[in-house]
Amino acid sequence: MISALMPTYNRANLAFDHGNGVWLFTVDGRRFLDFGAGIATSSLGHNHPLLCKAISEQAKKVIHVSNLYQIPQAIKLAERLIAISFADSVFFCNSGAEANEGVIKAIRRAQYKNNHPERTDIICFNHAFHGRTIATLNATGNQKYLEGFGPKIPGIKHIPIHDIDLVKEAIDQNTAGFLIEPIQGESGITVISPDFLKALRQICDENDLFLGFDEVQCGVGRTGKFFAYQWTDIEPDILSLAKGIAGGVPMGAFLAKEKIAKHMTFGTHGSTFGGNPLACAAGNAVMDIILKPGFLKNIQETGLYLKEQLQQLTEIYPDVYAEVRGKGLLLGLKGTIPANEIQNAALEQNLLTVLAGNNVIRIIPPLIITKEECLDGIHRLRNAAEQLRKNLKSVQ
């Protein structure tokens, strides 16, 4: 008999009953340190009083009305995102894949309205991850994920990152723009060079193309700035957000400059649930916390501390841990041995991590984590490494 839930996930045999801060508690009372944050989504951790209060108060008023009506909470959240970013307008949806679908649609629509209907191709980059819908699956380009879902859809190209000559060669009369993650998350926490992003910006400007950033995983304070692009001296034309934007309540968004957004007119796009009062109340609460003076600076300092501690582990246990990657609290620990073995050993130490590509485990705790809690996680990774060493010796 098939399970009630479709078998699309290889779920750990854990069920969590409640959480507090960076800690999760199973139904049988075990306590786990959360270095996964629901895949970088529980940005304020668990049971945050201000987030819970905002959700509870809004739920008592109205949860959903649809976009047939004005939604003050959405207007407020959009205005706040615009005030701290490059963007002039925002569209709310429910997930990262939806947000990236919107980015693709908006880029193509803007080129069409600019008298270039032939410009439909989006250039993406190897080892990307943009979602699981048909369009974003093709934008991701992973052959394993594409298997069994029909032919590749036209209009998507893939090229290696950090090779600007190949970028120039890939552009033709059908090119509409680019979609790139400033930090590739799923493939193993690969930080894209600011110089490469700057060169992309220049190419777009010279060829009337649009530059789209996917900040679904690396945005909303994860790197120590609200948007990852803010570590560079350039701006995208359009950008996708999701995951941590509402602290765990389903929400996605894409933000765009007016030159793109003005073409997304009545009837061109929609979302039944997108930007509803409950989700936007949660989003505004998240922004209340993240935009408090010193909060982003603390992420930078805590992230640097955690990265330094992880680097020390690679020096002490080079036979287990090979390399540390990333920025802020979006970190990756590359294994010398298979990453799933490291993840399982960490799980035995009641530490939750998330697998990524290139033999990497992601270290992506809630943004509220303290240095003391980081050190607790390091001790658990140290204990995991000691156990893995014993296992290796017993096999030899």
NORHU-V535841 format. One line per field, one symbol per residue. phi: phi as a letter, one per 20 degrees, with the letter a starting at -180 (. if undefined). burial: I if it has 24 or more other ideal C-beta (glycine too) atoms within 12 Angstrom, else O. Layout:
BEGIN
phi=???
burial=???
END
This chain:
BEGIN
phi=.fffegeeceffecceeabbmedccffdnfdceedcllmmdffdmdlfffffffffffffebebcnefcfcgfffffffffffdcfedbcceccbfffffgffffffffffffemcffecfdedcgmfbcpdffffffffnffffegndnffefncdccffmcffffffffbfefdrccbegcfefepldefggffffffgfffffdldddddedgeeelngeocfdfffeddcceebbdcalffcmpfgacacdbfgfeffeeegnebaafegmfgffffffffgfgffefgnfffffffffffffffffffffecfecddadcobmdddcdeeedgffffgfffffelceccfcflmcdedcfgfefefffffgffffffffffffffffffff
burial=OOOOOOOOOOOOOOOIOOIIIIIIIOOOOOIIIIIIIIIIIIIIIIIIOIIIOIIOOIOOOOOIOOOOOOIOIIOIIIOIIOOIIIIIIIIIIIIIIIIIIIIIIIIIIIIOOOOIOOIIIIIIIIIIIIIIIOIIIIIIIIOOIOOOOOOOOOIIIIIIIOOIOOIOOIIOOOIIIIIIIIIIIIIIIIIIOOOIIOIIIOIIOOIOIIIIIIIIIIIIIIIIIIIIIIIIOIIIIIIIIIIIIIIIIIIIIIIIIOIIIOIIOOOOIOIOIIIIIIIIIIIIIIIOIIOOOOIIOIIIOIIIIIIOIIIOIIOOIOOIIIIIIIIIIIIIIIIOIOIOIIIIIIIIIIIIIIIIIIIIIIIIIIIIIIIOIIOIIIOIIIIIIOIIIOOOOOOO
END
